[in-house]
Amino acid sequence: MKKILIGVAWLVLHLSCTQREVLTATASAVKKPKSDGTFIQSYLVRNWTDERWQQEFAALKQAGMHYLVLGSTLNTDKEGKMYSIFPSKLPGVVNRYGNDLVENCLRNAKLAGIKVFIGLNFDEKWWTTPISSPWITEQMELGNRLAKELVDRYKSRYGGTMYGWYWVWEVDNIKATTPAAHAQLAAALNINLHFLNGLTPDMPFMLCPFFNYRLGSSQETANMWKNVFSAANFKEGDIFAPQDCIGAGGLEMQVLDEWFAALKTAVDTKPGLLFWVDTETFDQRFWTSAPLDRFVKQMEIVAPYVSNYITFAYSHYYSPGYNNPQFHKDYLYYTRQGKLPEEDVQGGIEHTVVNRQNDHSLEFSWSVKSSTEKNVAGYYIFLNDSLYADCQYKPGKQLTTRIKINTGLVRSDNEIYIAPYSASGKMGAGIRQRF
């Protein structure tokens, strides 16, 4: 993600003004699904000052959140090089940023009253290594040594702020497809669970698997997790928080209810295990922020099954310190009113044109008269009625107003439609260009 270019003074003023605007709503909380936390990754916060941390936590608290999930604190790349985000003394580990990001996070979280899940280790070889490999055991044992170091270094000073553990290993629905593989996955989990239950019995353990409905059924996946839960030593209060996979495309809206209903039957076989959801707030097709109407709908669909919601990731896709502040403003309106704002959306589209380039490719370009825009978060571009591009405003960046057209999608008679949309997902009138 791009470097934060919003000034500190501006952000403080924005948060203050946003709070005044949304407080016109009723003071009592509306019973609608709301996120209770967010993931945050080290690259985003590597240069944050205490002031910037406090601004982020202030925004999260405005939105009613209590939890932050800090991603892996030790990562091994494809070449086997190990990098930490704090001054680890484990053999062979290099401090990636030369800074103590764990300390920075916990110190500021304590001041803000935010509870932090600390990510353990991860190795990129996970994606290509079978669950049966002895390498998996080695990685779990490394995670235990890492956890001990983190506890020794931070727990006495940060107590309940250092709230829980995040198991970074993302399990999909094809990693373990046989009863033997289910047992091996449970055995790997138990290496960490047994150690952590003894080291920090007060800290819940959270894992966030993901799925692709094209590669297996919801019932097959539920059965897999039933088998894993039957053998895994989860304690009361540990958390199963699957990714809802909407942003990445592994699941689609029409199957989301079916999948979480099935997963709920698996969780119910493990007394004391909590069922949360990790709601994805991005659109991986374009790496843009998901409109808020999609985000809210995702939470509404799984609401009958889960007891809490976290996001991947509010801080990366909706934070007013990193993205168009309209996303945060509209979400605050939702948390207080129980609905998204219904403001008009007016674009400033001018001079649309399709040109053939020297390499015979096609390019669609347009210009924007910003003085005529109203509540615009970005522009959708449709090619022959299918969404083709999402050009979204980002602070400190010029709006993309040129896109290449895949000539393989071009017919003899074609139409591009470009339309503005708001952070809440409402579309305004657009312009059609035939070519």
DRENMI-377577 format. One record per residue (C-alpha): residue number from 1; residue in three letters; x, y, z. Coordinates in steps of 0.25 Angstrom, whole numbers, always signed. Example, Ala and Ser with C-alpha at 12.3 -4.5 7.8 and 13.67 -1.06 7.14 Angstrom:
REM residues 2
(atom 1; ALA; (+49; -18; +31))
(atom 2; SER; (+55; -4; +29))
This chain:
REM residues 435
(atom 1; MET; (+0; +0; +0))
(atom 2; LYS; (+4; +14; -3))
(atom 3; LYS; (+11; +23; +7))
(atom 4; ILE; (+2; +31; +16))
(atom 5; LEU; (+1; +45; +11))
(atom 6; ILE; (-10; +51; +20))
(atom 7; GLY; (-4; +61; +30))
(atom 8; VAL; (-6; +59; +45))
(atom 9; ALA; (-13; +72; +48))
(atom 10; TRP; (-23; +69; +37))
(atom 11; LEU; (-26; +55; +42))
(atom 12; VAL; (-29; +60; +56))
(atom 13; LEU; (-38; +71; +50))
(atom 14; HIS; (-45; +61; +41))
(atom 15; LEU; (-48; +51; +53))
(atom 16; SER; (-54; +62; +61))
(atom 17; CYS; (-62; +68; +50))
(atom 18; THR; (-67; +54; +46))
(atom 19; GLN; (-71; +51; +60))
(atom 20; ARG; (-80; +64; +61))
(atom 21; GLU; (-86; +60; +48))
(atom 22; VAL; (-90; +46; +52))
(atom 23; LEU; (-95; +50; +66))
(atom 24; THR; (-108; +55; +59))
(atom 25; ALA; (-112; +41; +60))
(atom 26; THR; (-119; +34; +72))
(atom 27; ALA; (-109; +32; +84))
(atom 28; SER; (-114; +18; +86))
(atom 29; ALA; (-106; +7; +78))
(atom 30; VAL; (-115; +1; +67))
(atom 31; LYS; (-115; -14; +67))
(atom 32; LYS; (-108; -16; +54))
(atom 33; PRO; (-96; -25; +51))
(atom 34; LYS; (-83; -17; +53))
(atom 35; SER; (-69; -20; +53))
(atom 36; ASP; (-62; -21; +66))
(atom 37; GLY; (-47; -21; +61))
(atom 38; THR; (-37; -21; +50))
(atom 39; PHE; (-25; -27; +45))
(atom 40; ILE; (-13; -19; +43))
(atom 41; GLN; (+0; -23; +35))
(atom 42; SER; (+14; -18; +39))
(atom 43; TYR; (+17; -11; +26))
(atom 44; LEU; (+6; -2; +28))
(atom 45; VAL; (+11; +2; +42))
(atom 46; ARG; (+26; +1; +40))
(atom 47; ASN; (+28; +16; +41))
(atom 48; TRP; (+17; +20; +50))
(atom 49; THR; (+19; +30; +62))
(atom 50; ASP; (+11; +29; +75))
(atom 51; GLU; (+3; +40; +70))
(atom 52; ARG; (-1; +33; +57))
(atom 53; TRP; (-4; +20; +65))
(atom 54; GLN; (-13; +28; +74))
(atom 55; GLN; (-20; +34; +62))
(atom 56; GLU; (-23; +20; +57))
(atom 57; PHE; (-28; +15; +70))
(atom 58; ALA; (-37; +27; +72))
(atom 59; ALA; (-43; +24; +58))
(atom 60; LEU; (-45; +9; +62))
(atom 61; LYS; (-52; +13; +75))
(atom 62; GLN; (-61; +23; +68))
(atom 63; ALA; (-66; +11; +60))
(atom 64; GLY; (-68; +3; +73))
(atom 65; MET; (-56; -6; +71))
(atom 66; HIS; (-49; -13; +83))
(atom 67; TYR; (-39; -22; +76))
(atom 68; LEU; (-26; -21; +67))
(atom 69; VAL; (-20; -33; +61))
(atom 70; LEU; (-5; -31; +58))
(atom 71; GLY; (+0; -40; +47))
(atom 72; SER; (+12; -49; +48))
(atom 73; THR; (+23; -45; +57))
(atom 74; LEU; (+33; -54; +50))
(atom 75; ASN; (+32; -58; +35))
(atom 76; THR; (+41; -67; +27))
(atom 77; ASP; (+42; -64; +12))
(atom 78; LYS; (+43; -74; +1))
(atom 79; GLU; (+58; -74; +2))
(atom 80; GLY; (+58; -77; +16))
(atom 81; LYS; (+62; -64; +22))
(atom 82; MET; (+55; -61; +35))
(atom 83; TYR; (+50; -47; +38))
(atom 84; SER; (+44; -41; +51))
(atom 85; ILE; (+36; -28; +54))
(atom 86; PHE; (+43; -27; +68))
(atom 87; PRO; (+57; -29; +73))
(atom 88; SER; (+57; -44; +74))
(atom 89; LYS; (+68; -52; +79))
(atom 90; LEU; (+64; -65; +73))
(atom 91; PRO; (+76; -71; +64))
(atom 92; GLY; (+76; -66; +50))
(atom 93; VAL; (+65; -56; +51))
(atom 94; VAL; (+67; -41; +46))
(atom 95; ASN; (+59; -30; +50))
(atom 96; ARG; (+52; -26; +37))
(atom 97; TYR; (+50; -11; +40))
(atom 98; GLY; (+61; -9; +51))
(atom 99; ASN; (+49; -5; +60))
(atom 100; ASP; (+40; -11; +71))
(atom 101; LEU; (+27; -11; +64))
(atom 102; VAL; (+21; -20; +75))
(atom 103; GLU; (+25; -10; +86))
(atom 104; ASN; (+20; +2; +78))
(atom 105; CYS; (+6; -5; +76))
(atom 106; LEU; (+5; -10; +90))
(atom 107; ARG; (+9; +3; +97))
(atom 108; ASN; (-1; +11; +89))
(atom 109; ALA; (-12; +0; +90))
(atom 110; LYS; (-11; +1; +105))
(atom 111; LEU; (-13; +16; +105))
(atom 112; ALA; (-25; +14; +96))
(atom 113; GLY; (-31; +3; +103))
(atom 114; ILE; (-30; -7; +90))
(atom 115; LYS; (-28; -22; +92))
(atom 116; VAL; (-17; -28; +83))
(atom 117; PHE; (-16; -42; +77))
(atom 118; ILE; (-2; -44; +74))
(atom 119; GLY; (+2; -52; +61))
(atom 120; LEU; (+12; -64; +63))
(atom 121; ASN; (+21; -68; +52))
(atom 122; PHE; (+18; -72; +37))
(atom 123; ASP; (+27; -78; +26))
(atom 124; GLU; (+24; -76; +11))
(atom 125; LYS; (+27; -91; +9))
(atom 126; TRP; (+13; -93; +15))
(atom 127; TRP; (+6; -92; +2))
(atom 128; THR; (+14; -103; -4))
(atom 129; THR; (+17; -112; +7))
(atom 130; PRO; (+7; -124; +10))
(atom 131; ILE; (+1; -124; +24))
(atom 132; SER; (+8; -138; +26))
(atom 133; SER; (+22; -132; +25))
(atom 134; PRO; (+31; -132; +38))
(atom 135; TRP; (+34; -118; +34))
(atom 136; ILE; (+20; -114; +40))
(atom 137; THR; (+25; -119; +53))
(atom 138; GLU; (+37; -111; +53))
(atom 139; GLN; (+29; -98; +50))
(atom 140; MET; (+20; -101; +61))
(atom 141; GLU; (+32; -102; +71))
(atom 142; LEU; (+38; -90; +65))
(atom 143; GLY; (+24; -83; +68))
(atom 144; ASN; (+25; -88; +83))
(atom 145; ARG; (+39; -82; +84))
(atom 146; LEU; (+34; -69; +78))
(atom 147; ALA; (+22; -68; +88))
(atom 148; LYS; (+31; -70; +100))
(atom 149; GLU; (+40; -59; +95))
(atom 150; LEU; (+28; -50; +93))
(atom 151; VAL; (+23; -53; +107))
(atom 152; ASP; (+36; -51; +113))
(atom 153; ARG; (+38; -38; +106))
(atom 154; TYR; (+24; -31; +107))
(atom 155; LYS; (+14; -38; +116))
(atom 156; SER; (+18; -33; +129))
(atom 157; ARG; (+17; -19; +124))
(atom 158; TYR; (+4; -20; +116))
(atom 159; GLY; (-4; -31; +123))
(atom 160; GLY; (-18; -31; +117))
(atom 161; THR; (-14; -22; +105))
(atom 162; MET; (-6; -34; +100))
(atom 163; TYR; (-20; -41; +99))
(atom 164; GLY; (-19; -53; +90))
(atom 165; TRP; (-11; -61; +80))
(atom 166; TYR; (-13; -61; +65))
(atom 167; TRP; (-9; -74; +58))
(atom 168; VAL; (-5; -69; +45))
(atom 169; TRP; (-5; -82; +37))
(atom 170; GLU; (-17; -80; +27))
(atom 171; VAL; (-23; -94; +25))
(atom 172; ASP; (-32; -95; +12))
(atom 173; ASN; (-42; -106; +9))
(atom 174; ILE; (-32; -114; +1))
(atom 175; LYS; (-20; -114; +10))
(atom 176; ALA; (-25; -126; +18))
(atom 177; THR; (-36; -134; +11))
(atom 178; THR; (-34; -148; +17))
(atom 179; PRO; (-36; -153; +32))
(atom 180; ALA; (-21; -155; +33))
(atom 181; ALA; (-19; -141; +28))
(atom 182; HIS; (-29; -136; +38))
(atom 183; ALA; (-22; -143; +49))
(atom 184; GLN; (-9; -137; +45))
(atom 185; LEU; (-14; -123; +45))
(atom 186; ALA; (-20; -125; +59))
(atom 187; ALA; (-7; -130; +63))
(atom 188; ALA; (+0; -118; +58))
(atom 189; LEU; (-10; -109; +65))
(atom 190; ASN; (-8; -116; +78))
(atom 191; ILE; (+7; -114; +78))
(atom 192; ASN; (+4; -99; +79))
(atom 193; LEU; (-9; -101; +87))
(atom 194; HIS; (-3; -109; +98))
(atom 195; PHE; (+9; -100; +100))
(atom 196; LEU; (+1; -87; +99))
(atom 197; ASN; (-10; -92; +109))
(atom 198; GLY; (+1; -94; +119))
(atom 199; LEU; (+9; -82; +116))
(atom 200; THR; (-3; -72; +115))
(atom 201; PRO; (-16; -79; +119))
(atom 202; ASP; (-23; -65; +120))
(atom 203; MET; (-20; -62; +105))
(atom 204; PRO; (-30; -67; +94))
(atom 205; PHE; (-25; -74; +82))
(atom 206; MET; (-31; -70; +69))
(atom 207; LEU; (-29; -76; +55))
(atom 208; CYS; (-35; -71; +42))
(atom 209; PRO; (-36; -82; +31))
(atom 210; PHE; (-42; -79; +17))
(atom 211; PHE; (-49; -86; +6))
(atom 212; ASN; (-52; -87; -9))
(atom 213; TYR; (-66; -93; -12))
(atom 214; ARG; (-61; -98; -26))
(atom 215; LEU; (-51; -107; -19))
(atom 216; GLY; (-61; -114; -9))
(atom 217; SER; (-74; -114; -3))
(atom 218; SER; (-78; -107; +10))
(atom 219; GLN; (-82; -120; +16))
(atom 220; GLU; (-69; -126; +13))
(atom 221; THR; (-62; -114; +19))
(atom 222; ALA; (-71; -115; +31))
(atom 223; ASN; (-67; -130; +33))
(atom 224; MET; (-53; -127; +32))
(atom 225; TRP; (-53; -117; +43))
(atom 226; LYS; (-62; -126; +52))
(atom 227; ASN; (-51; -136; +51))
(atom 228; VAL; (-40; -126; +54))
(atom 229; PHE; (-48; -120; +66))
(atom 230; SER; (-50; -134; +72))
(atom 231; ALA; (-35; -136; +73))
(atom 232; ALA; (-30; -121; +75))
(atom 233; ASN; (-28; -116; +90))
(atom 234; PHE; (-36; -103; +88))
(atom 235; LYS; (-39; -97; +102))
(atom 236; GLU; (-52; -89; +105))
(atom 237; GLY; (-52; -76; +99))
(atom 238; ASP; (-43; -79; +87))
(atom 239; ILE; (-48; -74; +74))
(atom 240; PHE; (-50; -80; +60))
(atom 241; ALA; (-52; -68; +51))
(atom 242; PRO; (-52; -72; +37))
(atom 243; GLN; (-50; -62; +26))
(atom 244; ASP; (-63; -60; +18))
(atom 245; CYS; (-55; -60; +5))
(atom 246; ILE; (-64; -50; -2))
(atom 247; GLY; (-53; -40; -5))
(atom 248; ALA; (-43; -51; -10))
(atom 249; GLY; (-54; -58; -18))
(atom 250; GLY; (-53; -72; -11))
(atom 251; LEU; (-68; -70; -7))
(atom 252; GLU; (-79; -62; -14))
(atom 253; MET; (-91; -55; -7))
(atom 254; GLN; (-101; -66; -12))
(atom 255; VAL; (-93; -77; -4))
(atom 256; LEU; (-88; -70; +8))
(atom 257; ASP; (-100; -73; +17))
(atom 258; GLU; (-99; -88; +13))
(atom 259; TRP; (-84; -89; +16))
(atom 260; PHE; (-86; -82; +30))
(atom 261; ALA; (-98; -90; +33))
(atom 262; ALA; (-90; -102; +31))
(atom 263; LEU; (-78; -97; +39))
(atom 264; LYS; (-87; -94; +50))
(atom 265; THR; (-90; -109; +51))
(atom 266; ALA; (-75; -112; +52))
(atom 267; VAL; (-73; -101; +63))
(atom 268; ASP; (-85; -106; +71))
(atom 269; THR; (-77; -119; +73))
(atom 270; LYS; (-66; -113; +81))
(atom 271; PRO; (-72; -107; +94))
(atom 272; GLY; (-66; -94; +98))
(atom 273; LEU; (-61; -90; +84))
(atom 274; LEU; (-65; -77; +79))
(atom 275; PHE; (-70; -75; +65))
(atom 276; TRP; (-66; -61; +59))
(atom 277; VAL; (-64; -56; +45))
(atom 278; ASP; (-53; -49; +38))
(atom 279; THR; (-60; -40; +28))
(atom 280; GLU; (-52; -36; +16))
(atom 281; THR; (-53; -21; +13))
(atom 282; PHE; (-46; -21; -1))
(atom 283; ASP; (-48; -25; -15))
(atom 284; GLN; (-37; -34; -20))
(atom 285; ARG; (-40; -32; -34))
(atom 286; PHE; (-36; -18; -34))
(atom 287; TRP; (-29; -17; -20))
(atom 288; THR; (-39; -6; -16))
(atom 289; SER; (-48; -3; -4))
(atom 290; ALA; (-61; -11; -4))
(atom 291; PRO; (-73; -1; -4))
(atom 292; LEU; (-80; -1; +10))
(atom 293; ASP; (-93; -7; +5))
(atom 294; ARG; (-85; -20; +1))
(atom 295; PHE; (-78; -20; +15))
(atom 296; VAL; (-91; -18; +22))
(atom 297; LYS; (-98; -29; +14))
(atom 298; GLN; (-86; -39; +17))
(atom 299; MET; (-88; -37; +32))
(atom 300; GLU; (-103; -38; +31))
(atom 301; ILE; (-103; -51; +24))
(atom 302; VAL; (-94; -58; +34))
(atom 303; ALA; (-101; -51; +46))
(atom 304; PRO; (-110; -63; +50))
(atom 305; TYR; (-97; -72; +52))
(atom 306; VAL; (-86; -64; +58))
(atom 307; SER; (-84; -56; +71))
(atom 308; ASN; (-75; -46; +67))
(atom 309; TYR; (-68; -39; +54))
(atom 310; ILE; (-54; -35; +51))
(atom 311; THR; (-49; -29; +38))
(atom 312; PHE; (-38; -31; +28))
(atom 313; ALA; (-36; -20; +29))
(atom 314; TYR; (-43; -7; +33))
(atom 315; SER; (-29; -1; +36))
(atom 316; HIS; (-24; -4; +22))
(atom 317; TYR; (-37; -1; +14))
(atom 318; TYR; (-46; +9; +22))
(atom 319; SER; (-37; +16; +31))
(atom 320; PRO; (-38; +31; +29))
(atom 321; GLY; (-23; +32; +31))
(atom 322; TYR; (-20; +23; +19))
(atom 323; ASN; (-32; +24; +10))
(atom 324; ASN; (-43; +33; +5))
(atom 325; PRO; (-49; +38; +19))
(atom 326; GLN; (-63; +36; +13))
(atom 327; PHE; (-63; +21; +16))
(atom 328; HIS; (-60; +24; +31))
(atom 329; LYS; (-70; +35; +31))
(atom 330; ASP; (-81; +27; +25))
(atom 331; TYR; (-78; +15; +33))
(atom 332; LEU; (-79; +23; +46))
(atom 333; TYR; (-93; +28; +41))
(atom 334; TYR; (-97; +13; +39))
(atom 335; THR; (-92; +9; +53))
(atom 336; ARG; (-101; +20; +59))
(atom 337; GLN; (-113; +20; +50))
(atom 338; GLY; (-114; +6; +46))
(atom 339; LYS; (-113; +9; +31))
(atom 340; LEU; (-104; +15; +21))
(atom 341; PRO; (-106; +29; +17))
(atom 342; GLU; (-115; +32; +5))
(atom 343; GLU; (-107; +43; -1))
(atom 344; ASP; (-108; +47; -16))
(atom 345; VAL; (-96; +43; -24))
(atom 346; GLN; (-91; +52; -35))
(atom 347; GLY; (-79; +50; -44))
(atom 348; GLY; (-71; +59; -52))
(atom 349; ILE; (-68; +51; -65))
(atom 350; GLU; (-64; +58; -77))
(atom 351; HIS; (-57; +55; -90))
(atom 352; THR; (-58; +40; -91))
(atom 353; VAL; (-51; +34; -103))
(atom 354; VAL; (-46; +20; -108))
(atom 355; ASN; (-33; +21; -115))
(atom 356; ARG; (-25; +10; -122))
(atom 357; GLN; (-10; +10; -118))
(atom 358; ASN; (+2; +8; -126))
(atom 359; ASP; (+3; -7; -121))
(atom 360; HIS; (-11; -8; -126))
(atom 361; SER; (-17; -9; -112))
(atom 362; LEU; (-29; -1; -108))
(atom 363; GLU; (-29; +10; -97))
(atom 364; PHE; (-41; +16; -91))
(atom 365; SER; (-38; +30; -85))
(atom 366; TRP; (-47; +41; -79))
(atom 367; SER; (-45; +53; -70))
(atom 368; VAL; (-52; +58; -57))
(atom 369; LYS; (-57; +72; -54))
(atom 370; SER; (-55; +70; -39))
(atom 371; SER; (-63; +83; -36))
(atom 372; THR; (-76; +76; -40))
(atom 373; GLU; (-74; +63; -32))
(atom 374; LYS; (-82; +60; -20))
(atom 375; ASN; (-80; +48; -11))
(atom 376; VAL; (-71; +41; -21))
(atom 377; ALA; (-62; +30; -16))
(atom 378; GLY; (-58; +25; -30))
(atom 379; TYR; (-63; +21; -43))
(atom 380; TYR; (-67; +7; -49))
(atom 381; ILE; (-64; +4; -63))
(atom 382; PHE; (-73; -6; -70))
(atom 383; LEU; (-69; -13; -83))
(atom 384; ASN; (-81; -19; -90))
(atom 385; ASP; (-89; -19; -77))
(atom 386; SER; (-79; -26; -69))
(atom 387; LEU; (-71; -19; -58))
(atom 388; TYR; (-57; -17; -64))
(atom 389; ALA; (-49; -7; -55))
(atom 390; ASP; (-51; +1; -42))
(atom 391; CYS; (-44; +14; -41))
(atom 392; GLN; (-44; +18; -27))
(atom 393; TYR; (-39; +31; -21))
(atom 394; LYS; (-27; +30; -11))
(atom 395; PRO; (-22; +41; -3))
(atom 396; GLY; (-9; +47; -9))
(atom 397; LYS; (-11; +40; -22))
(atom 398; GLN; (-16; +44; -35))
(atom 399; LEU; (-29; +37; -40))
(atom 400; THR; (-26; +27; -51))
(atom 401; THR; (-33; +32; -63))
(atom 402; ARG; (-27; +23; -74))
(atom 403; ILE; (-29; +8; -75))
(atom 404; LYS; (-25; -3; -85))
(atom 405; ILE; (-36; -11; -91))
(atom 406; ASN; (-34; -26; -93))
(atom 407; THR; (-36; -27; -108))
(atom 408; GLY; (-40; -42; -105))
(atom 409; LEU; (-53; -37; -99))
(atom 410; VAL; (-55; -27; -111))
(atom 411; ARG; (-67; -30; -120))
(atom 412; SER; (-71; -24; -133))
(atom 413; ASP; (-80; -15; -126))
(atom 414; ASN; (-76; -10; -112))
(atom 415; GLU; (-80; -1; -101))
(atom 416; ILE; (-73; +5; -89))
(atom 417; TYR; (-81; +10; -78))
(atom 418; ILE; (-74; +19; -67))
(atom 419; ALA; (-82; +23; -54))
(atom 420; PRO; (-78; +29; -41))
(atom 421; TYR; (-81; +22; -28))
(atom 422; SER; (-80; +26; -13))
(atom 423; ALA; (-73; +20; -1))
(atom 424; SER; (-87; +14; +3))
(atom 425; GLY; (-88; +7; -11))
(atom 426; LYS; (-99; +16; -17))
(atom 427; MET; (-97; +19; -32))
(atom 428; GLY; (-99; +32; -39))
(atom 429; ALA; (-103; +34; -54))
(atom 430; GLY; (-92; +30; -64))
(atom 431; ILE; (-88; +32; -78))
(atom 432; ARG; (-88; +22; -89))
(atom 433; GLN; (-77; +21; -100))
(atom 434; ARG; (-79; +12; -112))
(atom 435; PHE; (-67; +8; -120))
